Amino acid sequence: MKRALITGVTGQDGMYLSRLLLSKGYEVFGLVRGQNNPKLEVIRAWAPEVNIVTGDLLDPSSLLRALNVSQPDEVYNLGAISFVAYSWENAQLTSQVTGLGVLNMLEAIRLYSRDDASKVRFYQASSSEMFGRVQEVPQRETTLLWPRSPYGVAKVYGHYMTINYRESYGMHASSGILFNHESPLRGPEFVTRKISRAVARIALGLQNQISLGNLDAKRDWGFAGDYVEAMWRMLQQDEADDYVVSTGNTHAVREYLDIAFTHVGISDWEQHVFQDPQFFRPAEVDLLIGDSSKAREKLGWEPTVSFRQLVEMMVDSDLELEKQNVK
């Protein structure tokens, strides 16, 4: 039985990945910060078979202890401060957790695997936000990185540190450059979930308006459940490498709104949407679209959920949640 340690196990990706690995017969360990973490009950309800270990990406000794407890064959580093807007308000903490945390995890694995550098296979959750002010369309593994947020900068640090440990120590360390991936498990602060939740509430007469930022920003949106499959496939390869994971299609926020409101029978949605300057980024990333040819060819990976299916899935989920709350 393989063993895996997941940091960020209480997040969207961590939850989908934990179920995927459990379905494949893994013994799964989830790293959680603090014994009274309010998200503990969420992961216990979602995947009760996950073994919880405490640790902190900013505390290297706790990471080494977690490795000794879990004795993993694979480590998936999904832990980060991942809300881009928050990263401007807390640039230092974002840099420490999202950037330095990667180094701490890599170094802990190196020390744990001192006799065999490739004993533990490592996955780093890199991000399309690293491309920022895009220098090439579509973006691929070789595209110049030009991040435009503290979050993006921190992810670039973690990405290159992963490459450095792979090349310096022979570690089996891979990075997945994942483009935007969403699901009903997405936090309500993210624009996709913010919209799906508001649309559900508007359809039920519980609110009348939603405040958003740039409606013309374009993203390559996929389903998180598809993307964790790509993570797992990376660590099954003989050689570690970096892969863009994306759908290859881009959609504006306006398109998301169109599909979401139409799904609940509202065609004239402009009256319900207010553009608020506070939600505009200091430095906007206008267009992200990924070329995942390498992942498709080498990993045999393909997305299975379309953009429309994703949006409707999220709206339907929030409709059910809001109906339950009304009861």
N, C-alpha and C positions, 0 to 999 in steps of 0.2 A: 504493500500500500504506500503510495507516494504521500508526502507531507508537504503542505504549503503554508507559508505565513503571509498574510495580507495586512499591510498598513492601510489605514483609511477604510477599514472594513465596514464602518457604519454609513459610509457615503453611497451614492447611487451605484457607482461602478463596483465598489467592494461588495455590495449586497448581491448584485447580479453575478459577479465572479465567484462568490462563495457558493452559490447554488450550482453554478456550472461545474466547479471542481468537485463538489460533493456528489454530483450526478456521475462523475467520472471515477468515483471510488477513492478520492483523496481524503486524507485526514486534514482538516482545515483549522488553522489557528488565526485568530484575528487580533491585531494589536489595537488596544484601546487606551486612550490617555485618561488616566484617573479612574479610580474604582467606582465613583458615583456619577460617571458620565451619563447624562440623560438619554443618550442614544443607545445605551446598552439594551434596553428593553425592546427597541426596534429590531436590532439584529437577532436577538434571542427569539423574537416572534417570527422573523423572516426565515431564519436558518438556525434552529435550536441546536443542531449538531456541531456548530462552530465552537471551538475551544477558545475562550477569551484569555488573552495574556495582556498585562498592563505594561505600558512603555510610552516613551515620548521621543519623537524624532529629534528633539533638542538635547536629549540625554543619552549620549553614546553608551554609557554603562548599562542603561535599561534595555537598549537594543541588543547588546551582547547577551544579557540575561534572557531576553525573549528568544533569541536564536538557540541558546542552550536548552531552553524548555521545549521549544517546538521541533528542534532538530530538522529543519526543513530541507527538502530537495529543491524547492522553488520559493523565491520571495518576490512578491508583487508589491512594489512601492507606489501605492495610490494616495497615500496621505499627503495633504497639502492644504493651504488656504487657497481655495480654488475660485472664489468669487472675484472676478476681475475688478469690479467697481470698488470693492472693499480694499483692494491692494493699494489704491492711491491714498486712502485714509490711514492705512497701517502698512506703509512700505517696508519699514524695518522688520516687523514681525513676519510679513509675507516673505521677505528675502531670507529670513532665518529658517522658517519652516519649509517653504517650498523649494528653496535653494540649498541652504546648508544642511537641511534634513536629509537630502539625497547623499551628500558626502558622508554624513554620520552613519547612514545605513550601509553604504558601500564599504566603509572602513570597518564597521562591525563585522560584516560578512568576510572581509579579507582576514581579519584576526581570527574569526571562528574557523575559517577554512585554510588555516596556515599551511597545512601539509598538502592541500590540493586546491588550487585557486579556482578551479571550475566545478568544485563539489556542489556548490549551491548556485543554481541558475537564477539570475536577477532580471526583473522587469522594471523599467522606469517609465512612469506615465508622463511622457512629454506632451506637448500641446501645439496645436495650430496657431495659438496666440504668439508663438515664437516668431512667426513670419511677419506679423505686424504690418508694417508698411511694405506690402508685397513687392518683391523684385522680379517675380516671374508668375505667369498664370498659365496653367494651374501650378500649385506648389508641390514640389516633390522632395525627396530626401536630400538632394544636392542644392536646393534653393537657398540663397543667402538669407540668414536670419536677421530680422530688423524689428525687434519687439517694441511695442508702443505702450506698455504698461509695466508697473513694478512686478506684476504677476508674470508677464511674458519674459521679462529679464531674468527673474528667478528660475523660470523653467529652462531658459537657455543655459544657465549655470549648471543645473542638474543634468541636462542633456549632455553637455560636453564633459562633465565629470564622469558620467557613465561611460562615455567613449574612452576617456583617459584611463579609467580603471581596467577596461577591457584590453586596451593596448599595452598598458604598463604591467599588469599583473596576470594577464591571460584569463581574466574572469569571463564567465559566460554571462555577459551583461548586455541586454538589448533594450532599446527604447522604442516605444510606440508613439509616433507623432499623430495623436488622435485629433481629428477635427470634431467640431461640436457634435455631441451625442447626448440625446435626451431620452426621457421616459417618464412614466407617472411617478417615479421615485425622485425626480429632480426636486431640489429645494425651491420653495416658492419665491426666493429672491432672484432666481434666474429668469430671463425674459420669457422663455418658452412656457415655463410652469406658471409664471405670473399671468400670462395671457390665458392659458387654458383654465386656470382657476377663476379668473375674472369673467371669462366668457360663460362658464358654468353658472356662476353667481348671477350674472346679468340675465341669463336665460331663465333662471328660477325667480327673478324679481328681487334678489337679495342685495344688489347694488346696481348702479346705473352707468358708472364710468370707470375707465382705467387710465392711469397716467404712465406714459412711456417716453423713451428718448428718441433716437434716430430710427425712423421707420424704413429708411432706405438702406440701412446696413444689410449686407448680404453674407450669408453663412452657408457652409456645407453641412447640413444637419442629417444625422443618422440616428439609429436606435441603439441605446446603450447595451441592450442584450446581445446585439450583433457584435459590438465592438469588443466585449470581453472575450469572445471566442477568438478574436485575432490575438489578444494578449497571450492566451494560453498556447496558441499555435506557435508563437514566436519562441517560447521556451521549449518547444519540442524539436526545434531544429538542431542539427549537429553543430552549426556555427552561429554565434550570436551576431546580430546585425540590427540596423535601424529601419523602421518601416512607417510610411505614411498610411494611415487608416482613414478612409473617407468614402463618400458615395460617388464623388465626381460630379455632383450637381449642386448648384447654388440657388438659394432662395432668399428674397428680401423679407424683412419682418412684416411688411405689408401682405405678402403672400400667406404667411402664417396666419395673420389676422383674417384674411379672406376665407381660408379653409375652416378655421375655427368657428367664426361667426356663422358661416353658411351651414355648417354642420348642425347648428342649433336653430336654424331657420331664420337667421337675421342677415339680410342682404345689405342693408344700409348701416354699416358699422361705424362710419366716421363720427356719427353723433355720440358714440360711446367712448371714443378714444381721444385723449388729451395729450399733446406733446409738451412735456415739462422740461425746461432747460437743465434742471438739476440731474436728469438722467442721461444727459449727453456726456460722453467721455472727454477728458481733457485732450487726448490724442486718439482719434477714432481709427479703428481698423475697418475699412469700408468693404473689402471684398476678400473672402477666403473661399478657395475651392481646391480640393486636393486631388492629386494624381496617385491613386493607390495601385498602380499597375504592378509594382514590385510585390506588394502583399498578395495580390490576386494570383500572380504567377508562382511565387515561391512558397506561399503559405496555403494556397488553394482557398483563400478566404473570399467571400462575397457577402455584401449586405443583403438582407432578406426582407426588410421592412421599408416601404416607400415613404417619401416625405408626407404625402397625404395620409397614409395609414398611421404614421407616427402622430401627426397632429390630432387626428380623430381619436386615436387611442388615448391620448392625454386628456382631451376634452371629456370623453366618456368616463374616464376614471374620476375626474374631478366632479362631474355631474353626480356620480354615485356617492362620493364622499360628502358633497354638499347636501344631498338629499338625506343622508344619514345624520348629518349635523342638525338639520332642521327638525328631524324627529326627536 
